[in-house]
Amino acid sequence: MAKVAFLGLGVMGYPMAGHLVKAGHEVTVYNRTFAKAEKWVAEHGGTAARTPAEAASGQDFVMACVGNDDDLRAVCAGEDGALAAMTAGTVFVDHTTVSAAVTREMYAVADKGQVSFVDAPVSGGQAGAENGALAVMCGGDEGAYDRAEKIIAAYAKNCQRMGESGAGQLTKCVNQICIAGLVQGLSEGIAFAQKAGLDAKAVVEVIKDGAAGSWQMANRYQTMVDDHFSHGFAVDWMRKDLGICLSTGNEIGAALPVTALVDQFYKDVQAMGGGRWDTSSLIKRLKAFD
């Protein structure tokens, strides 16, 4: 059992923090909208704090799952930021998908206060968070990771240290790069089946356990055929992530032609009003541009 703060109660953070309570930890939560923190406490117990610093004070671990680079800077080192309130020897774990650059920046800020910083972006979507079955890819000092892993286990199916600070975020880039191409291919395949007059669901049932199979295919084909996208990982967030991938690719000299193309396809989906649709909504773009 540990004293843990959780900063950010979005679609991922809300259930992740709940799993910490189920694992027996003493949990304090912070959310930019305080009413949501109060709602979480009403459901799970624990304590709601009004600032990141208040939430982090006296904790053994502080976990965060916020929106982007600027949000992470704000909860870590902004006014009433968590890092200044944390004591030497404690650990900050960031589950946000952000750039490796801001991760290393926050690692350096934390290190000045003798606080450990672990970047730990997640994959598995809202369902993975709710079911406690996330894949977590981590970067940071080995000792800090070893300590954090025991807390992360409350909502992780698979958790691995990938290297030094920033390595977790770079691994998440690989994850998003792979997803982008997969979803576009799946969209084209389903659209082709429908154009050919086939039962698209039956087609996927035949092929999903073969060489074409993927998590996206197994978990998204039915809703794609049914034109249902009010769930899962939003297009707006995917474009944020792909922006990180493309920027990092430019920095390190990695060519990402398919990723760049799919990013523009998602831009089209946003223009259709689908910023909050699930990423599998690429198929709607295909049909709209048919």
Order of alpha helices (4+ residues) and beta strands (2+ residues): beta-alpha-beta-alpha-beta-alpha-beta-alpha-beta-alpha-beta-beta-alpha-beta-alpha-beta-alpha-alpha-alpha-alpha-alpha-alpha
